Amino acid sequence: MSIYGEFLVLPKTTDLYLLRSRPPSEKLIDLTFRNVVISMAAMVAVVLFGILVLVFTGSVESMGRYGLRFLFTSDWNPVNNDYGAFAAIYGTIVTSTFSLLIAVPLGVGAAIFITENIIPTRIREAIGIMVELLAAIPSVVLGLWAIYVMEPFLRPLLSGLHEYLGWIPFFSTKPIGPGTLPAILILVIMILPIITSISRDSLNQVPKKLREASYGIGATRWTTIFKVIVPAAVSGIAGGVLLALGRAMGETMAVTMIIGNSNAFNWSILSPGYTIASMLANQFGEADGAQVSSLMYAAFVLMVLTLAVNVVAQWLVKRLSLKY
Amino acid sequence: MDSKATHNTSPQICIGMENVTIEYNGSPAVRNIYCDIPSEKVTALIGPSGCGKSTVLRSFNRMNDLIEGCTLKGKVLFEGKDIYAKNVDPVEVRRRIGMVFQQPNPFPKSIYENIAFGARINGYTGDMDNLVEQSLKQAAVWEECKDKLNESGYSLSGGQQQRLCIARTIATQPEVILMDEPCSALDPISTLKIEETIHELKSRFTIVIVTHNMQQALRVSDMTAFYNAEETIGMSGKVGYLVEFSETQKIFNSPKEKATQDYIQGKFG
């Protein structure tokens, strides 16, 4: 045997590969892991379903008594056991819609500004960090700021709005302090970082080659952004808007502090109002009997609303998204 | 460098470079290039990786403007005018000098819209259906597309997508078409089809093509510029420069420079 041959000969010892036949213990570990993962995943569904069922059963009493009338009246009288959540439902829809109307252009615009090379990278990064810090402010702090700083500061402006645009039902009352519009503005601040950061991520994910394709055929920056980049990122942006809408509908603390908590229905967004979330937060403490059931009913309505919005938005995202 | 020969064979100069140095964040990628690219001919830029041939190509229609920290010294003349002059709008430059990229990059829109979009941007007011058909025919992809103009551009194969991109560029009616390794992501059959397309197009457009494939340069081009890169004292990394620019036949059969000969024969790169 040559001196090289010695290196080429491998010892024929299959028993060095101990795991070639798998021992039962190892198979058991695999099986256990699989079952643990499945049960953890199932937990999410169980919790979601459980909450839905509990809220529903809790509200059955109130549903039976008031039926759909609950959704279209706005009495809230524990003495006579007369309940209606129209003001709160209206407030929820109005605050979330208006805050989205303001925050979407702002947030998407900011995201475009951060992702495009209009200004130097360092400034863009600084703005990006600030947007994320905005999301870190606790909502109770924002609420406090809204009451003591923002609302007094804005009141002259809101009065002007009433004076000149008072013929529009939305501005038909005199601003007296806390109200729906300040709540909308505080919601804008709260959902802006969500929209901005998710839009920025999805804009960043648009392949560079699409941008080059657009510039390469002589498109301007404007055309490139609004005809190519944003449409390519629209499914991600819509996802961010959806999350923001969920937050706006469910946001409790800051809204409760600034919205005025009045169950008296009024079209005007300058008057004090209510949202379902703020109503729940305000009333659960001293509620019992029929009132608890009515609160459950309102909570159920809120859940159905967010669920409906989610379904519609998912469908919309599917229709809008471009494949590349 | 043999720019005199260029003048003799083709008096029409389309793109001229005068002492062009392109830098990324202060460190040069290519330096001191003088080169006159003739009109209505196919010019190939060849050279090893990292010699800056793509960078040079992208400087012809100011695509490098999109890269932060990229600066250009010297002059790039298009029909005698400096395209880097202060009063020149890069968008207009790109409308007259179109580009086909390394990766096929159709828009996530229908095949029809891929063509129509660019034409509309450039202010085309004629018969759009006709333009779409003509452009796809010129890019030799009409047969594959004619029955599915409303389907996404991404429903096509890679080679078809690249020809769609060529059609999109043709539809904007530029004077020059720049191609940055248009076949590097394609199979040999698609590559041949693109090369046939280039042959079709060279009667109407000035074409500048970057390629890694020397056989391709030999097959499609009239003129060839060979770029090389070398370590420079005091600089980090390699810096590209133009070694030789002449008719393709001369470059491949009787190159003047030793480096060109070595590269052609596959000794490096």
Boltz contact constraints between the chains, C-beta under 6 A:
constraints:
  - contact:
      token1: [A, 117]
      token2: [B, 68]
      max_distance: 6.0
  - contact:
      token1: [A, 209]
      token2: [B, 103]
      max_distance: 6.0
  - contact:
      token1: [A, 209]
      token2: [B, 105]
      max_distance: 6.0
  - contact:
      token1: [A, 212]
      token2: [B, 101]
      max_distance: 6.0
  - contact:
      token1: [A, 213]
      token2: [B, 105]
      max_distance: 6.0
  - contact:
      token1: [A, 216]
      token2: [B, 99]
      max_distance: 6.0
  - contact:
      token1: [A, 217]
      token2: [B, 118]
      max_distance: 6.0
  - contact:
      token1: [A, 217]
      token2: [B, 172]
      max_distance: 6.0
  - contact:
      token1: [A, 218]
      token2: [B, 91]
      max_distance: 6.0
  - contact:
      token1: [A, 218]
      token2: [B, 94]
      max_distance: 6.0
  - contact:
      token1: [A, 218]
      token2: [B, 95]
      max_distance: 6.0
  - contact:
      token1: [A, 218]
      token2: [B, 122]
      max_distance: 6.0
  - contact:
      token1: [A, 219]
      token2: [B, 121]
      max_distance: 6.0
  - contact:
      token1: [A, 220]
      token2: [B, 91]
      max_distance: 6.0
  - contact:
      token1: [A, 232]
      token2: [B, 108]
      max_distance: 6.0
  - contact:
      token1: [A, 322]
      token2: [B, 108]
      max_distance: 6.0
  - contact:
      token1: [A, 323]
      token2: [B, 108]
      max_distance: 6.0
  - contact:
      token1: [A, 323]
      token2: [B, 152]
      max_distance: 6.0
  - contact:
      token1: [A, 323]
      token2: [B, 154]
      max_distance: 6.0
  - contact:
      token1: [A, 324]
      token2: [B, 108]
      max_distance: 6.0
  - contact:
      token1: [A, 324]
      token2: [B, 154]
      max_distance: 6.0
